[in-house]
Amino acid sequence: MLSELADSNKTKMTHIEYKKLFEELYFAPTEDAVDNIIQSYPDIFKDENWFPLGGDENKFPIVRNQQSNPIAAIVEKVTNSIDAILVRKCYEAGIDPK
């Protein structure tokens, strides 16, 4: 996707440059650092380069409903994994978990 964006913007980024951008974003220590990185790549982060998830604007609530707090996200993962184990045990015991 980024290569298509780069080509459409007449910006030729190499694999190394994509990797550098990824690492800069991944290791950014703060939101301000991420914002600064985004500002330093204006051709990549133009509004017209962003499209709805799966091409479907109706999927926005799926993304929006994810946890914004990292602690809450971890708690949700643990809760979901426990739920999955309980559902599996129900099926193994011949019980409908609904």
Summary of the structure (lengths in Angstrom):
residues: 98
radius of gyration: 19.9
end to end distance: 40.3
largest distance: 59.7
contacts: 182
relative contact order: 0.07
helix: 66%
strand: 0%
